[in-house]
Amino acid sequence: MISEEKIYESALHTFANEADAVAKLACTVDRENYIKAVRMIAECSGRIITTGCGTSGACAKKVSQVFNCVDRASQFLNPADAPHGDYGMIRPGDIVIIISKGGKTTEMISLIPVAKARGAKIITVTENPDSPIARESDLNLILNTGQEACPYQCLSTTSVTAVFALFDAVSIGCMLYNGIDKEYFKQVHPAGGVGAMLAEES
């Protein structure tokens, strides 16, 4: 049985590993592509559709929720349901954001030509710039987060934290680009702690 000391050492390793990856995003994320992504999303006349499989799908759901908070109407597309009629949610003017660490996910490769045929733009987030998904996308946000915190490199851990940090930055960039202020949040976020804080300021 593993000792309590070893368990805590693994926690410290995870904290350090993930913090280091986020800190390095300033050097690893291409500045121009980040700005292009913010402009594309901030100016989008349609919806921001996010998608991914497995852990990447869980990331995509969270990303979609944050976009809705900053006035970018967003929806998650389940890749399993997509080829069974849910491709129909994609409309001209939409942006489809694909999250795929390796960039070789079959469901994502199949989605791209359909999305393009239906008039959507594709933004891919991946660690593999030479992947099929990256080659077929309109814009790539390439992450290079190194080793996962998981000792067996089986759990998506550090890479997930980096994706969340990247899209927090994109969402805040869109918020600033579109001039969203506290008056907006008073309207769309009247509940919870944020709502209470804003009500006290009124």
C-alpha positions in Angstrom: 0.0 0.0 0.0 1.3 3.5 -0.9 2.2 5.7 2.0 0.5 9.0 2.9 3.7 10.8 2.2 3.9 9.4 -1.4 0.2 10.3 -2.0 0.9 13.9 -0.9 4.1 14.0 -3.0 2.0 13.1 -6.0 -0.4 16.0 -5.2 2.6 18.4 -5.1 3.8 17.0 -8.4 0.4 17.5 -10.0 0.1 21.1 -8.7 3.6 22.0 -10.0 3.2 20.2 -13.3 -0.1 21.9 -14.2 1.0 25.3 -13.0 4.1 25.1 -15.1 2.1 24.2 -18.2 -0.3 27.2 -17.7 2.6 29.5 -17.1 4.2 28.4 -20.4 1.1 29.2 -22.4 2.4 32.7 -22.9 5.3 31.2 -24.9 3.6 28.3 -26.5 0.4 29.7 -27.8 0.8 31.6 -31.1 0.0 35.3 -30.5 -1.4 36.0 -33.9 -3.6 32.9 -33.9 -4.9 33.7 -30.4 -5.9 37.2 -31.6 -7.5 35.8 -34.8 -9.5 33.4 -32.7 -10.7 36.2 -30.4 -11.8 38.3 -33.3 -13.5 35.4 -35.1 -15.5 34.4 -32.0 -16.2 38.0 -30.9 -17.5 38.9 -34.4 -19.4 35.6 -35.0 -22.9 36.2 -36.3 -23.9 32.6 -35.6 -23.3 30.3 -32.7 -20.1 28.9 -31.3 -20.4 25.1 -31.4 -17.9 23.2 -29.3 -17.2 19.5 -29.6 -14.7 16.8 -28.6 -14.7 13.1 -27.5 -14.0 11.8 -24.0 -12.2 14.3 -21.7 -11.9 16.7 -24.7 -15.7 16.6 -24.8 -15.9 17.5 -21.1 -13.6 20.4 -21.8 -15.8 21.5 -24.8 -18.9 21.6 -22.6 -17.2 23.9 -20.1 -15.9 26.1 -22.9 -19.4 26.4 -24.3 -20.8 27.5 -20.9 -18.2 30.3 -20.5 -18.9 31.6 -24.0 -22.6 31.9 -23.1 -21.6 33.9 -20.1 -19.8 36.5 -22.3 -22.7 36.9 -24.9 -21.3 34.4 -27.4 -24.3 32.0 -27.9 -22.8 28.6 -27.7 -23.8 24.9 -27.8 -22.0 21.6 -27.3 -22.3 19.1 -30.2 -22.2 15.5 -29.0 -19.9 13.7 -31.5 -21.8 10.4 -31.1 -25.1 12.0 -32.0 -23.7 14.3 -34.7 -23.8 11.8 -37.6 -27.3 10.8 -36.6 -29.0 14.1 -37.5 -27.4 16.5 -35.1 -25.1 17.9 -37.8 -28.3 19.8 -38.6 -27.5 22.2 -35.7 -24.6 23.7 -37.8 -25.6 26.8 -39.7 -23.8 29.3 -42.0 -22.0 31.8 -39.9 -21.3 29.4 -37.1 -17.9 28.5 -35.7 -17.2 24.9 -34.8 -14.4 24.6 -32.1 -12.9 21.1 -32.1 -10.8 20.0 -29.1 -8.6 17.0 -29.8 -5.3 16.5 -28.1 -3.9 14.2 -30.8 -5.9 15.6 -33.7 -6.8 12.2 -35.1 -10.2 11.5 -33.6 -12.3 9.8 -36.2 -15.6 11.6 -35.3 -13.8 15.0 -35.6 -12.3 14.1 -39.0 -15.7 13.1 -40.3 -17.3 16.3 -38.9 -15.1 18.8 -40.7 -16.3 18.4 -44.3 -19.9 18.5 -43.1 -19.4 21.7 -41.1 -17.6 23.3 -44.0 -20.4 22.3 -46.4 -22.9 23.8 -44.1 -21.1 27.2 -44.1 -19.3 27.0 -40.7 -15.7 27.9 -39.9 -13.5 25.5 -38.0 -11.1 26.3 -35.1 -9.1 23.4 -33.8 -7.3 23.1 -30.5 -4.7 20.3 -30.6 -1.1 19.4 -29.7 -0.5 18.0 -33.2 -0.1 20.6 -35.9 0.4 17.9 -38.5 -2.8 16.0 -37.7 -5.7 15.5 -40.1 -7.9 17.8 -38.1 -5.3 20.6 -37.9 -4.6 20.5 -41.6 -8.3 20.8 -42.5 -9.2 23.6 -40.1 -9.5 27.3 -40.8 -7.5 28.2 -37.7 -5.4 26.2 -35.2 -4.6 26.9 -31.6 -1.6 24.6 -31.0 -0.9 23.7 -27.4 2.4 22.1 -26.2 1.8 21.2 -22.6 4.4 18.4 -22.2 3.9 15.5 -19.9 0.6 14.9 -18.1 0.6 14.9 -14.3 -0.6 11.3 -14.5 2.4 9.0 -13.8 1.2 6.6 -16.5 0.4 9.3 -19.1 -3.1 7.8 -19.4 -5.2 10.5 -17.7 -5.7 13.8 -19.4 -4.7 16.2 -16.6 -2.3 18.9 -17.4 -3.5 19.2 -21.0 -7.0 19.8 -19.7 -5.9 22.5 -17.3 -4.1 24.2 -20.2 -7.2 24.1 -22.5 -9.4 25.7 -19.7 -6.8 28.4 -19.2 -6.6 29.1 -23.0 -10.3 29.4 -23.3 -10.6 31.6 -20.2 -8.2 33.9 -22.0 -10.2 33.7 -25.3 -13.5 34.4 -23.5 -12.1 37.4 -21.6 -10.6 38.6 -24.8 -14.0 38.4 -26.5 -15.6 40.2 -23.5 -13.2 43.1 -23.8 -13.3 43.2 -27.6 -17.1 43.6 -27.5 -17.1 46.1 -24.6 -19.1 43.9 -22.2 -19.3 45.5 -18.8 -20.9 44.9 -15.4 -24.3 46.1 -16.7 -24.4 43.1 -19.0 -23.7 40.8 -16.1 -26.4 42.4 -14.0 -28.8 41.2 -16.8 -27.5 37.7 -17.5 -26.1 36.7 -14.1 -28.5 38.0 -11.5 -28.3 34.8 -9.3 -25.7 33.4 -7.0 -22.7 35.1 -5.5 -22.0 37.2 -8.6 -25.6 38.4 -8.7 -25.5 39.3 -5.0 -22.2 41.2 -5.5 -23.6 43.2 -8.5 -26.9 43.9 -6.6 -24.9 45.5 -3.7 -23.1 47.8 -6.2 -26.3 49.1 -7.7 
